[in-house]
């Protein structure tokens, strides 16, 4: 395959007002990855690098505000100043981060990390996280609660009981989650206590305008009220466009990375102002964001190593085997997060990609404590891995070790030896600081046990917390590339669309209908009809089905697989569901199944 390259024009094509004009930015397809489903491993990594680089593009023709835009940097400054006031007088105050799916998982990662930093300064905890679906959503897909604004409001009310001052940061990458809309609405009803902040990655006018069932709200109406309040700094909207995702709508990728960058920049600036007497300035915020850009470049300087990991993981999934991340500290949490996202994004089984953390739930430090009694998918410690997974490993399984020089490298060596007894397919991603000779020497033993190692070396930094954040972002980028690329190689992507997505909430139901419309060219009503036929496994819809609410459809979808691929094959060929299932059995790679059907019907 010819080398993949991208032109400046392609990088910016999505900003044209004529480009997929009916879709918000977060749902558009990225011109850079249109044929990612046919790309080599090397080219997949290059495409992902180019997409991630879009996060830091400067304003061009002012179509959209961007991560480094003046308006965004200034909003981050003002929110950091609000937080500084709370940090200096924390009595009866709270900072709450909330979101659904990836956004909620990053809320957890960030709040637990900054609370730990406070404890190290002998300060009381100040941060709290909320995730739709509770702590089980940290590790598995819990899509239904995302559609419930009242549940969002009640969960916020409960967390903030007795507080006189709350800084609330709601995260919704597409400005679309009803759960978060309910929380923001509640904040605006109680301005004497709450200062609401919304973080997302669409322009305000592209916020979701569909009525929320059981509510008078739309997300757009909430955003419009926040815009009014932002003029007097009673609310804040931080919504740069970071460009379409590499896999259309997969906001776990750039949406997740940009969320992490923005919130860590804000929280770090407030902490530095409070505990180090460093003023919050425009220049300081901007420089901190630029440091994340350098972290991205440092990570992708390891393209060859990332490609080797992607290749190994792809082969494992193609053979029906598994990929396991064995991690330490916060890098392990990123492994757990990445693994949990594969199920809803690619229709994967929870066994396909799994994460494990040294110290288990004690190290996680989540609100609800150990979840392992809920079932095997919630068994996340290294001991659980040794007990439940290790006995059945073979050379077709991929094991990836995730750690830094700050972790117990002797512990990493010990676990690697145990794994090596069952498989030689072990790889490592580790971070070290330039010039640390002792750390470099310790890696030799691990390198001998691994098929490949991605060693990422960083310039020494006086701020260890900031360095940890860079290590985390770097690890997230690597894992997103590995799991996404592996599922591309397995055939789970059509062009650059998540064709095998689970239709388990209203956002995904709408996305599925739009996707079928785009790929088939059929009218929306016909696409929704095909989707419902695939969901209910019927060739003729009944009145009972067509008159049901979306909530019933999404509930039914939890028991179904390959719903969107089936609907697409039916739309493109006019065949029955049974025939479509037969086509997909013969051609598990969806693009091949569709092309085979089309060539047969010509």
Secondary structure as GFF3:
##gff-version 3
##sequence-region A 1 602
A	DSSP	alpha_helix	8	12	.	.	.	ID=ss1
A	DSSP	three_ten_helix	13	15	.	.	.	ID=ss2
A	DSSP	three_ten_helix	25	27	.	.	.	ID=ss3
A	DSSP	three_ten_helix	31	33	.	.	.	ID=ss4
A	DSSP	three_ten_helix	36	38	.	.	.	ID=ss5
A	DSSP	alpha_helix	41	53	.	.	.	ID=ss6
A	DSSP	three_ten_helix	54	56	.	.	.	ID=ss7
A	DSSP	alpha_helix	70	88	.	.	.	ID=ss8
A	DSSP	beta_strand	93	99	.	.	.	ID=ss9
A	DSSP	alpha_helix	102	120	.	.	.	ID=ss10
A	DSSP	beta_strand	127	131	.	.	.	ID=ss11
A	DSSP	three_ten_helix	135	138	.	.	.	ID=ss12
A	DSSP	three_ten_helix	144	147	.	.	.	ID=ss13
A	DSSP	alpha_helix	149	159	.	.	.	ID=ss14
A	DSSP	beta_strand	165	171	.	.	.	ID=ss15
A	DSSP	alpha_helix	178	189	.	.	.	ID=ss16
A	DSSP	beta_strand	194	199	.	.	.	ID=ss17
A	DSSP	three_ten_helix	204	206	.	.	.	ID=ss18
A	DSSP	alpha_helix	219	230	.	.	.	ID=ss19
A	DSSP	beta_strand	235	238	.	.	.	ID=ss20
A	DSSP	alpha_helix	254	275	.	.	.	ID=ss21
A	DSSP	alpha_helix	282	300	.	.	.	ID=ss22
A	DSSP	alpha_helix	303	318	.	.	.	ID=ss23
A	DSSP	beta_strand	323	327	.	.	.	ID=ss24
A	DSSP	alpha_helix	329	346	.	.	.	ID=ss25
A	DSSP	beta_strand	353	357	.	.	.	ID=ss26
A	DSSP	alpha_helix	360	364	.	.	.	ID=ss27
A	DSSP	three_ten_helix	372	374	.	.	.	ID=ss28
A	DSSP	three_ten_helix	376	378	.	.	.	ID=ss29
A	DSSP	alpha_helix	382	384	.	.	.	ID=ss30
A	DSSP	pi_helix	385	389	.	.	.	ID=ss31
A	DSSP	three_ten_helix	390	392	.	.	.	ID=ss32
A	DSSP	beta_strand	398	404	.	.	.	ID=ss33
A	DSSP	alpha_helix	409	420	.	.	.	ID=ss34
A	DSSP	beta_strand	426	433	.	.	.	ID=ss35
A	DSSP	alpha_helix	437	449	.	.	.	ID=ss36
A	DSSP	beta_strand	452	458	.	.	.	ID=ss37
A	DSSP	alpha_helix	464	490	.	.	.	ID=ss38
A	DSSP	beta_strand	493	494	.	.	.	ID=ss39
A	DSSP	beta_strand	497	498	.	.	.	ID=ss40
A	DSSP	alpha_helix	506	520	.	.	.	ID=ss41
A	DSSP	alpha_helix	524	536	.	.	.	ID=ss42
A	DSSP	alpha_helix	543	546	.	.	.	ID=ss43
A	DSSP	alpha_helix	550	557	.	.	.	ID=ss44
A	DSSP	alpha_helix	563	573	.	.	.	ID=ss45
A	DSSP	alpha_helix	577	586	.	.	.	ID=ss46
A	DSSP	alpha_helix	590	601	.	.	.	ID=ss47
###
